[in-house]
């Protein structure tokens, strides 16, 4: 009769045997999988050598779309879709490459496949065929299906497939955040006007539902990438009772204006590009909004408006209780280049917050000689050590020191002498010495040393 020890021994041996068998099976599967991947990459390298030159010639206009379809149509096998994706979209296409690539993807059936995958329709394939494809495991495991949906949304965006926008809008409600983010990005790239309103609605839903796994950034970025003429669609959002909705809507308009200003010199916001209703909302409501974030986002937009009230509104924002609103107002004045507002801007030189003082110094410098004269006057008369220090640093960063030395040499005004004297008293001599060494005439160096030579001892660099 077997003893208890014998039974325990049998159980341990059986368990060890099971572990050995499972480990062996896993090792065999790993080896087979590794071999399969090696064969796949060997096949991919072969196809690249064969077809990348064809694709390059087609994109260069040396081959017709039909010739490209005929040559690429010979790619077959269970991994056909994955391989064609790698060949055609391994790198983001340039705007000139998008039309031929889109025609190829449509002709090869890739667009239809991406559209099916985006709505969750997987292909019915035998197990062996599915496992022989790089996407096979993803297709068989439902929890990994989001990978195919996300990649399909991205591919449709890469080729700017306009007619897929309804499916991409539908994907904004996908349960997985990666799919939603890629769908929003694709809509922002495609810029279909009819998709703007659904994106705005999705933005509202994300704010009001406050779901933890919902990121507002992809929706915000997609909306901001639309042309400025679409900003009128944000008017209800700018008037929404929820402050976060108003904030993001104002931020989207600000980004639209910023992008337009980068392309158009001396941008002026006026109808029909910027409707009168939007102008009134920014001037009379958003700049006086209860939310400081909304006020800060409104200031850069107001600076571009063609309206006589702009200067008064920006002056009001210069006295805002929040420092970052004052900062945006100063920067807005600089981009407006309003010389009449210089005295109001100059008050920021003694602002309690260092970033406002810094922005004010830069704004005055950007407003030309009149602004620089205000800096000089303030620098020589203020008792605020912090303000004087920041102005001195800006003189060095902006390259004003060489101009001061030139004025000092020509004796055009006594102010250059006074400013240089104040700089030496503050110990700001390193830059002065460097400017004198850098190509200055001997007469200037001699004159400077005669006046300030005792102050030019090397000063320690700030840590």
Residue pairs with C-beta under 8 A, 6 or more apart in sequence:
2 10
36 132
40 79
40 134
43 77
43 79
43 83
44 83
44 86
47 75
47 83
47 87
48 87
51 71
51 72
51 75
51 87
52 87
54 63
54 68
54 71
54 72
55 68
55 72
55 87
55 88
57 63
58 64
58 65
58 67
58 68
58 100
58 104
59 96
59 97
59 100
59 101
65 100
65 103
65 104
65 107
68 100
68 104
69 104
69 107
69 108
72 84
72 87
72 104
72 108
73 108
75 83
75 84
75 87
77 83
78 125
78 129
78 130
78 132
78 133
78 136
79 132
79 133
79 134
79 135
81 110
81 113
81 135
82 133
82 134
82 135
84 108
84 110
85 110
85 151
85 155
88 101
88 104
88 105
88 110
89 101
89 155
89 158
89 159
92 158
93 101
93 158
93 159
98 158
98 159
98 160
101 158
101 159
102 111
102 159
102 160
102 161
105 111
105 155
105 159
105 161
106 161
110 155
111 156
111 159
111 161
111 164
113 123
113 152
114 152
114 153
114 155
114 156
114 164
115 152
115 156
115 164
115 167
116 122
116 123
117 148
117 149
117 151
117 152
118 149
118 152
118 153
118 156
118 164
118 167
118 168
118 171
118 183
119 167
119 170
119 171
120 145
120 149
122 139
122 145
122 148
123 139
125 136
125 139
127 140
129 136
130 136
130 139
130 140
131 137
131 140
133 139
135 148
137 144
138 144
138 145
138 147
138 148
139 145
139 148
146 174
146 175
146 176
146 178
146 179
147 178
149 171
149 174
149 176
149 179
150 176
150 178
150 179
150 181
150 182
151 182
153 168
153 171
153 179
153 182
153 183
153 185
153 186
154 182
154 185
154 186
156 164
156 167
156 168
156 186
157 168
157 182
157 185
157 186
157 187
157 189
157 190
158 189
160 189
160 190
161 190
162 190
162 192
164 186
164 190
165 187
165 190
165 192
165 194
165 195
168 183
168 186
168 187
168 190
168 195
169 183
169 187
169 195
169 198
169 199
171 179
171 180
171 182
171 183
172 180
172 183
172 184
172 187
172 198
172 199
172 202
172 219
173 180
173 202
174 180
174 183
177 213
177 214
177 215
180 214
180 215
180 218
181 215
181 218
184 199
184 202
184 218
184 219
184 221
184 222
185 218
185 221
185 222
187 195
187 199
187 222
188 221
188 222
188 223
188 224
188 225
188 226
189 225
191 225
191 226
191 227
193 230
196 223
196 226
196 230
196 233
197 233
199 219
199 222
199 223
200 223
200 233
200 234
200 237
202 219
203 216
203 219
203 220
203 223
203 237
203 245
203 248
204 237
204 240
204 245
206 214
206 215
206 216
206 219
207 216
207 242
207 244
207 245
207 248
208 242
208 245
216 248
220 248
220 251
220 252
223 230
223 234
223 252
224 251
224 252
224 255
224 256
224 259
225 259
226 256
227 256
227 260
228 256
228 257
228 259
228 260
228 273
228 274
229 272
229 273
230 256
231 252
231 253
231 256
231 274
231 278
232 275
232 277
232 278
234 249
234 252
234 253
235 275
235 277
235 278
235 281
237 245
237 246
237 248
237 249
238 246
238 249
238 250
238 253
238 278
238 281
238 282
238 285
238 286
239 246
239 281
239 285
240 246
240 249
243 289
243 290
243 291
243 293
243 294
246 286
246 289
246 291
246 294
247 291
247 293
247 294
247 297
250 282
250 286
250 294
250 297
250 298
250 301
251 297
253 278
253 282
253 297
253 301
254 297
254 298
254 300
254 301
257 267
257 269
257 300
257 301
257 304
258 300
260 267
261 267
261 304
261 335
267 304
268 304
268 305
268 306
269 279
269 301
269 304
269 305
269 306
270 279
270 305
270 306
274 305
279 305
279 307
282 298
282 301
282 302
282 305
283 302
283 305
283 307
283 309
283 310
283 313
286 294
286 295
286 297
286 298
287 295
287 298
287 299
287 302
287 313
287 316
287 317
288 295
288 316
289 295
289 298
292 320
292 321
292 322
292 324
292 325
295 317
295 320
295 322
295 325
295 328
296 322
296 324
296 325
296 327
296 328
297 328
299 314
299 317
299 325
299 328
299 329
299 331
299 332
300 328
300 331
300 332
300 335
302 310
302 313
302 314
302 332
303 310
303 314
303 332
303 333
303 335
303 336
304 335
304 336
310 336
311 336
311 338
311 340
311 341
314 329
314 332
314 333
314 336
314 338
314 341
315 341
315 344
317 325
317 326
317 328
317 329
317 332
318 326
318 329
318 330
318 333
318 344
318 345
318 347
318 348
319 326
320 326
320 329
323 351
323 352
323 353
323 355
323 356
324 355
326 348
326 351
326 353
326 356
327 353
327 355
327 356
327 359
330 345
330 348
330 356
330 359
330 360
330 363
331 359
331 363
333 341
333 344
333 345
333 363
334 345
334 359
334 362
334 363
334 366
334 367
337 366
337 367
339 367
339 368
339 370
339 371
342 364
342 367
342 370
342 371
342 374
343 374
345 360
345 363
345 364
345 367
345 371
346 360
346 364
346 374
346 378
348 356
348 357
348 359
348 360
348 363
349 357
349 360
349 361
349 364
349 375
349 378
349 382
349 384
349 387
349 391
350 357
350 382
350 384
350 387
351 357
351 360
354 386
354 390
357 386
357 387
357 390
358 390
358 394
361 375
361 390
361 391
361 394
362 394
362 398
363 371
364 371
364 372
364 374
364 375
365 371
365 372
365 375
365 394
365 398
365 400
372 400
375 391
375 394
375 395
376 415
376 419
378 387
378 391
379 388
379 391
379 392
379 419
379 422
380 415
380 418
380 419
380 422
382 388
388 422
388 426
389 426
392 423
392 426
392 428
394 400
395 401
395 404
395 419
395 423
396 428
396 431
401 431
401 432
401 435
402 435
402 438
404 416
404 419
404 420
405 416
405 420
405 432
405 435
405 436
405 440
405 444
405 448
407 413
407 415
407 416
408 416
408 417
408 420
408 444
408 447
408 448
409 441
409 443
409 444
409 447
417 451
420 432
420 448
420 452
421 452
423 429
423 432
424 432
424 452
424 455
424 456
425 455
427 459
428 459
429 455
429 456
429 457
429 458
429 459
430 458
430 459
430 461
432 448
432 452
432 456
433 456
433 458
436 444
436 445
436 448
449 456
